[in-house]
Amino acid sequence: MTAQDALARHRMNRAQEALQEADLLADQGHYNTALNRVYYAAFYAARALLALNRLDSSRHGGVIALIQKHFVSSGIISDDVARVLPQAFARRQVTDYGDFAQATAEEVTKLREEVVRFLSACERVLAES
């Protein structure tokens, strides 16, 4: 296993952990924080893919742009699946920084389902590399 493969696997493990954390938080009614962890699950998975190509960004928007350029535009990840990444980022921004923003259980559940699809697509790419 190469160093970049090990890094990609580590990041996917972090993605799965973040998803588990989201479930625990949602079960306790902490929907804003659960939404944050759902987003980070997608973010870590995206960075796992970038590690395969020795790419990364210090900014969330940069990670999103690199995923679009290197994985969506080339058809490796479908746009239908990948669009959850910028959507989750935007929603996380609102719930993390908005004074009166409140996520709902339904919103977290729906976003989680879409992020699971994204993680599955990322796992497929990692398995094929």
BAZA-117782 format. One record per residue (C-alpha): residue in one letter; residue number from 1; x negated, y negated, z negated. Coordinates in nm, 4 decimals. Each point is the difference from the previous one (the first is absolute). Example, Ala and Ser with C-alpha at 12.3 -4.5 7.8 and 13.67 -1.06 7.14 Angstrom:
# residues 2
<atom><milum>A</milum><nukol>1</nukol><x>-1.2300</x><y>0.4500</y><z>-0.7800</z></atom>
<atom><milum>S</milum><nukol>2</nukol><x>-0.1370</x><y>-0.3440</y><z>0.0660</z></atom>
***
This chain:
# residues 129
<atom><milum>M</milum><nukol>1</nukol><x>0.0000</x><y>0.0000</y><z>0.0000</z></atom>
<atom><milum>T</milum><nukol>2</nukol><x>-0.1357</x><y>-0.3386</y><z>0.0982</z></atom>
<atom><milum>A</milum><nukol>3</nukol><x>-0.0049</x><y>-0.3007</y><z>-0.2312</z></atom>
<atom><milum>Q</milum><nukol>4</nukol><x>0.2760</x><y>-0.1653</y><z>0.2015</z></atom>
<atom><milum>D</milum><nukol>5</nukol><x>0.2128</x><y>0.3166</y><z>-0.0229</z></atom>
<atom><milum>A</milum><nukol>6</nukol><x>-0.0527</x><y>0.0089</y><z>-0.3768</z></atom>
<atom><milum>L</milum><nukol>7</nukol><x>0.0962</x><y>-0.3669</y><z>-0.0278</z></atom>
<atom><milum>A</milum><nukol>8</nukol><x>0.3111</x><y>0.0569</y><z>0.2111</z></atom>
<atom><milum>R</milum><nukol>9</nukol><x>0.1035</x><y>0.2956</y><z>-0.2158</z></atom>
<atom><milum>H</milum><nukol>10</nukol><x>-0.0618</x><y>-0.2026</y><z>-0.3187</z></atom>
<atom><milum>R</milum><nukol>11</nukol><x>0.2196</x><y>-0.2800</y><z>0.1301</z></atom>
<atom><milum>M</milum><nukol>12</nukol><x>0.2786</x><y>0.2436</y><z>0.0922</z></atom>
<atom><milum>N</milum><nukol>13</nukol><x>-0.0160</x><y>0.1417</y><z>-0.3511</z></atom>
<atom><milum>R</milum><nukol>14</nukol><x>0.0405</x><y>-0.3544</y><z>-0.1341</z></atom>
<atom><milum>A</milum><nukol>15</nukol><x>0.2994</x><y>-0.0422</y><z>0.2294</z></atom>
<atom><milum>Q</milum><nukol>16</nukol><x>0.1650</x><y>0.3105</y><z>-0.1445</z></atom>
<atom><milum>E</milum><nukol>17</nukol><x>-0.0748</x><y>-0.1174</y><z>-0.3560</z></atom>
<atom><milum>A</milum><nukol>18</nukol><x>0.1547</x><y>-0.3400</y><z>0.0713</z></atom>
<atom><milum>L</milum><nukol>19</nukol><x>0.3127</x><y>0.1722</y><z>0.1298</z></atom>
<atom><milum>Q</milum><nukol>20</nukol><x>0.0228</x><y>0.2090</y><z>-0.3177</z></atom>
<atom><milum>E</milum><nukol>21</nukol><x>-0.0432</x><y>-0.3147</y><z>-0.2088</z></atom>
<atom><milum>A</milum><nukol>22</nukol><x>0.2813</x><y>-0.1638</y><z>0.1960</z></atom>
<atom><milum>D</milum><nukol>23</nukol><x>0.2293</x><y>0.2906</y><z>-0.0804</z></atom>
<atom><milum>L</milum><nukol>24</nukol><x>-0.0752</x><y>-0.0248</y><z>-0.3720</z></atom>
<atom><milum>L</milum><nukol>25</nukol><x>0.0591</x><y>-0.3744</y><z>-0.0004</z></atom>
<atom><milum>A</milum><nukol>26</nukol><x>0.3237</x><y>0.0257</y><z>0.1984</z></atom>
<atom><milum>D</milum><nukol>27</nukol><x>0.1277</x><y>0.2661</y><z>-0.2390</z></atom>
<atom><milum>Q</milum><nukol>28</nukol><x>-0.0472</x><y>-0.2532</y><z>-0.2809</z></atom>
<atom><milum>G</milum><nukol>29</nukol><x>0.1749</x><y>-0.2793</y><z>0.1913</z></atom>
<atom><milum>H</milum><nukol>30</nukol><x>-0.3168</x><y>-0.1986</y><z>0.0743</z></atom>
<atom><milum>Y</milum><nukol>31</nukol><x>0.0904</x><y>-0.0610</y><z>0.3638</z></atom>
<atom><milum>N</milum><nukol>32</nukol><x>-0.2308</x><y>-0.2927</y><z>0.0765</z></atom>
<atom><milum>T</milum><nukol>33</nukol><x>-0.3039</x><y>0.1917</y><z>-0.1206</z></atom>
<atom><milum>A</milum><nukol>34</nukol><x>0.1227</x><y>0.3173</y><z>0.1699</z></atom>
<atom><milum>L</milum><nukol>35</nukol><x>0.0255</x><y>-0.1924</y><z>0.3270</z></atom>
<atom><milum>N</milum><nukol>36</nukol><x>-0.3557</x><y>-0.1240</y><z>-0.0540</z></atom>
<atom><milum>R</milum><nukol>37</nukol><x>-0.1252</x><y>0.3575</y><z>-0.0386</z></atom>
<atom><milum>V</milum><nukol>38</nukol><x>0.1954</x><y>0.1161</y><z>0.3061</z></atom>
<atom><milum>Y</milum><nukol>39</nukol><x>-0.1692</x><y>-0.2710</y><z>0.2033</z></atom>
<atom><milum>Y</milum><nukol>40</nukol><x>-0.3411</x><y>0.0947</y><z>-0.1357</z></atom>
<atom><milum>A</milum><nukol>41</nukol><x>0.0606</x><y>0.3622</y><z>0.0962</z></atom>
<atom><milum>A</milum><nukol>42</nukol><x>0.0358</x><y>-0.1166</y><z>0.3607</z></atom>
<atom><milum>F</milum><nukol>43</nukol><x>-0.2947</x><y>-0.2372</y><z>-0.0316</z></atom>
<atom><milum>Y</milum><nukol>44</nukol><x>-0.2340</x><y>0.2709</y><z>-0.1325</z></atom>
<atom><milum>A</milum><nukol>45</nukol><x>0.1130</x><y>0.2378</y><z>0.2754</z></atom>
<atom><milum>A</milum><nukol>46</nukol><x>-0.0678</x><y>-0.2684</y><z>0.2607</z></atom>
<atom><milum>R</milum><nukol>47</nukol><x>-0.3482</x><y>-0.0518</y><z>-0.1412</z></atom>
<atom><milum>A</milum><nukol>48</nukol><x>-0.0528</x><y>0.3768</y><z>0.0134</z></atom>
<atom><milum>L</milum><nukol>49</nukol><x>0.0581</x><y>-0.0118</y><z>0.3752</z></atom>
<atom><milum>L</milum><nukol>50</nukol><x>-0.2302</x><y>-0.2971</y><z>0.0369</z></atom>
<atom><milum>A</milum><nukol>51</nukol><x>-0.2750</x><y>0.1902</y><z>-0.1826</z></atom>
<atom><milum>L</milum><nukol>52</nukol><x>0.0029</x><y>0.2579</y><z>0.2790</z></atom>
<atom><milum>N</milum><nukol>53</nukol><x>-0.1146</x><y>-0.2729</y><z>0.2402</z></atom>
<atom><milum>R</milum><nukol>54</nukol><x>-0.2273</x><y>-0.1727</y><z>-0.2510</z></atom>
<atom><milum>L</milum><nukol>55</nukol><x>0.2324</x><y>-0.2983</y><z>-0.0068</z></atom>
<atom><milum>D</milum><nukol>56</nukol><x>0.1370</x><y>-0.2003</y><z>-0.2909</z></atom>
<atom><milum>S</milum><nukol>57</nukol><x>0.1123</x><y>-0.3474</y><z>-0.0955</z></atom>
<atom><milum>S</milum><nukol>58</nukol><x>-0.0101</x><y>-0.1942</y><z>-0.3229</z></atom>
<atom><milum>R</milum><nukol>59</nukol><x>0.3477</x><y>-0.1377</y><z>0.0760</z></atom>
<atom><milum>H</milum><nukol>60</nukol><x>0.3327</x><y>0.1812</y><z>0.0108</z></atom>
<atom><milum>G</milum><nukol>61</nukol><x>0.0901</x><y>-0.1757</y><z>0.3241</z></atom>
<atom><milum>G</milum><nukol>62</nukol><x>-0.3305</x><y>0.1146</y><z>0.1458</z></atom>
<atom><milum>V</milum><nukol>63</nukol><x>0.0739</x><y>0.3632</y><z>-0.0860</z></atom>
<atom><milum>I</milum><nukol>64</nukol><x>0.3442</x><y>-0.0319</y><z>0.1608</z></atom>
<atom><milum>A</milum><nukol>65</nukol><x>-0.1516</x><y>-0.1546</y><z>0.3148</z></atom>
<atom><milum>L</milum><nukol>66</nukol><x>-0.2681</x><y>0.2698</y><z>0.0249</z></atom>
<atom><milum>I</milum><nukol>67</nukol><x>0.2601</x><y>0.2772</y><z>-0.0329</z></atom>
<atom><milum>Q</milum><nukol>68</nukol><x>0.2000</x><y>-0.1628</y><z>0.2776</z></atom>
<atom><milum>K</milum><nukol>69</nukol><x>-0.3025</x><y>-0.0382</y><z>0.2249</z></atom>
<atom><milum>H</milum><nukol>70</nukol><x>-0.1661</x><y>0.3382</y><z>-0.0536</z></atom>
<atom><milum>F</milum><nukol>71</nukol><x>0.2843</x><y>0.2371</y><z>-0.0812</z></atom>
<atom><milum>V</milum><nukol>72</nukol><x>0.3325</x><y>-0.1425</y><z>0.1179</z></atom>
<atom><milum>S</milum><nukol>73</nukol><x>-0.1007</x><y>-0.1592</y><z>0.3298</z></atom>
<atom><milum>S</milum><nukol>74</nukol><x>-0.1775</x><y>0.3217</y><z>0.0992</z></atom>
<atom><milum>G</milum><nukol>75</nukol><x>0.3043</x><y>0.2123</y><z>-0.0887</z></atom>
<atom><milum>I</milum><nukol>76</nukol><x>-0.1701</x><y>0.1941</y><z>-0.2798</z></atom>
<atom><milum>I</milum><nukol>77</nukol><x>0.2637</x><y>-0.1274</y><z>-0.2456</z></atom>
<atom><milum>S</milum><nukol>78</nukol><x>0.3388</x><y>-0.0986</y><z>0.1372</z></atom>
<atom><milum>D</milum><nukol>79</nukol><x>0.1115</x><y>-0.3583</y><z>-0.0377</z></atom>
<atom><milum>D</milum><nukol>80</nukol><x>0.3238</x><y>0.1328</y><z>-0.1451</z></atom>
<atom><milum>V</milum><nukol>81</nukol><x>-0.1893</x><y>0.1570</y><z>-0.2914</z></atom>
<atom><milum>A</milum><nukol>82</nukol><x>-0.2726</x><y>-0.2638</y><z>-0.0410</z></atom>
<atom><milum>R</milum><nukol>83</nukol><x>0.2324</x><y>-0.2993</y><z>-0.0247</z></atom>
<atom><milum>V</milum><nukol>84</nukol><x>0.0624</x><y>0.0868</y><z>-0.3652</z></atom>
<atom><milum>L</milum><nukol>85</nukol><x>-0.3478</x><y>-0.1264</y><z>-0.0888</z></atom>
<atom><milum>P</milum><nukol>86</nukol><x>0.0579</x><y>-0.3709</y><z>0.0792</z></atom>
<atom><milum>Q</milum><nukol>87</nukol><x>0.3608</x><y>0.0243</y><z>-0.1237</z></atom>
<atom><milum>A</milum><nukol>88</nukol><x>-0.1087</x><y>0.1453</y><z>-0.3342</z></atom>
<atom><milum>F</milum><nukol>89</nukol><x>-0.2760</x><y>-0.2598</y><z>-0.0267</z></atom>
<atom><milum>A</milum><nukol>90</nukol><x>0.2454</x><y>-0.2850</y><z>0.0536</z></atom>
<atom><milum>R</milum><nukol>91</nukol><x>0.2460</x><y>0.1382</y><z>-0.2539</z></atom>
<atom><milum>R</milum><nukol>92</nukol><x>-0.2760</x><y>0.0621</y><z>-0.2548</z></atom>
<atom><milum>Q</milum><nukol>93</nukol><x>-0.1102</x><y>-0.3622</y><z>0.0383</z></atom>
<atom><milum>V</milum><nukol>94</nukol><x>0.3518</x><y>-0.1156</y><z>-0.0856</z></atom>
<atom><milum>T</milum><nukol>95</nukol><x>0.0486</x><y>0.2264</y><z>-0.3019</z></atom>
<atom><milum>D</milum><nukol>96</nukol><x>-0.3525</x><y>-0.0498</y><z>-0.1359</z></atom>
<atom><milum>Y</milum><nukol>97</nukol><x>-0.0070</x><y>-0.3776</y><z>0.0326</z></atom>
<atom><milum>G</milum><nukol>98</nukol><x>0.3602</x><y>-0.1197</y><z>0.0248</z></atom>
<atom><milum>D</milum><nukol>99</nukol><x>0.1283</x><y>-0.1442</y><z>-0.3250</z></atom>
<atom><milum>F</milum><nukol>100</nukol><x>0.3482</x><y>0.1481</y><z>0.0205</z></atom>
<atom><milum>A</milum><nukol>101</nukol><x>-0.0551</x><y>0.2843</y><z>0.2469</z></atom>
<atom><milum>Q</milum><nukol>102</nukol><x>0.1377</x><y>0.3343</y><z>-0.1088</z></atom>
<atom><milum>A</milum><nukol>103</nukol><x>-0.0262</x><y>0.3247</y><z>0.1952</z></atom>
<atom><milum>T</milum><nukol>104</nukol><x>0.2861</x><y>0.2476</y><z>-0.0247</z></atom>
<atom><milum>A</milum><nukol>105</nukol><x>-0.0026</x><y>0.3754</y><z>-0.0426</z></atom>
<atom><milum>E</milum><nukol>106</nukol><x>0.1412</x><y>0.0374</y><z>0.3516</z></atom>
<atom><milum>E</milum><nukol>107</nukol><x>-0.2684</x><y>-0.2210</y><z>0.1495</z></atom>
<atom><milum>V</milum><nukol>108</nukol><x>-0.2782</x><y>0.1944</y><z>-0.1706</z></atom>
<atom><milum>T</milum><nukol>109</nukol><x>0.1500</x><y>0.3322</y><z>0.1091</z></atom>
<atom><milum>K</milum><nukol>110</nukol><x>0.0343</x><y>-0.1094</y><z>0.3630</z></atom>
<atom><milum>L</milum><nukol>111</nukol><x>-0.3495</x><y>-0.1455</y><z>0.0139</z></atom>
<atom><milum>R</milum><nukol>112</nukol><x>-0.1417</x><y>0.3115</y><z>-0.1653</z></atom>
<atom><milum>E</milum><nukol>113</nukol><x>0.1596</x><y>0.2216</y><z>0.2656</z></atom>
<atom><milum>E</milum><nukol>114</nukol><x>-0.1571</x><y>-0.2053</y><z>0.2783</z></atom>
<atom><milum>V</milum><nukol>115</nukol><x>-0.3385</x><y>-0.0045</y><z>-0.1732</z></atom>
<atom><milum>V</milum><nukol>116</nukol><x>0.0115</x><y>0.3794</y><z>-0.0383</z></atom>
<atom><milum>R</milum><nukol>117</nukol><x>0.0441</x><y>0.0207</y><z>0.3794</z></atom>
<atom><milum>F</milum><nukol>118</nukol><x>-0.3045</x><y>-0.2255</y><z>0.0411</z></atom>
<atom><milum>L</milum><nukol>119</nukol><x>-0.2065</x><y>0.2075</y><z>-0.2434</z></atom>
<atom><milum>S</milum><nukol>120</nukol><x>0.0968</x><y>0.3178</y><z>0.1859</z></atom>
<atom><milum>A</milum><nukol>121</nukol><x>-0.1141</x><y>-0.1540</y><z>0.3280</z></atom>
<atom><milum>C</milum><nukol>122</nukol><x>-0.3282</x><y>-0.1048</y><z>-0.1619</z></atom>
<atom><milum>E</milum><nukol>123</nukol><x>-0.0507</x><y>0.3505</y><z>-0.1408</z></atom>
<atom><milum>R</milum><nukol>124</nukol><x>0.0549</x><y>0.1419</y><z>0.3487</z></atom>
<atom><milum>V</milum><nukol>125</nukol><x>-0.2668</x><y>-0.2290</y><z>0.1444</z></atom>
<atom><milum>L</milum><nukol>126</nukol><x>-0.2426</x><y>0.0918</y><z>-0.2789</z></atom>
<atom><milum>A</milum><nukol>127</nukol><x>0.0628</x><y>0.3706</y><z>0.0573</z></atom>
<atom><milum>E</milum><nukol>128</nukol><x>-0.0707</x><y>-0.0374</y><z>0.3717</z></atom>
<atom><milum>S</milum><nukol>129</nukol><x>-0.3236</x><y>-0.1926</y><z>-0.0492</z></atom>
***
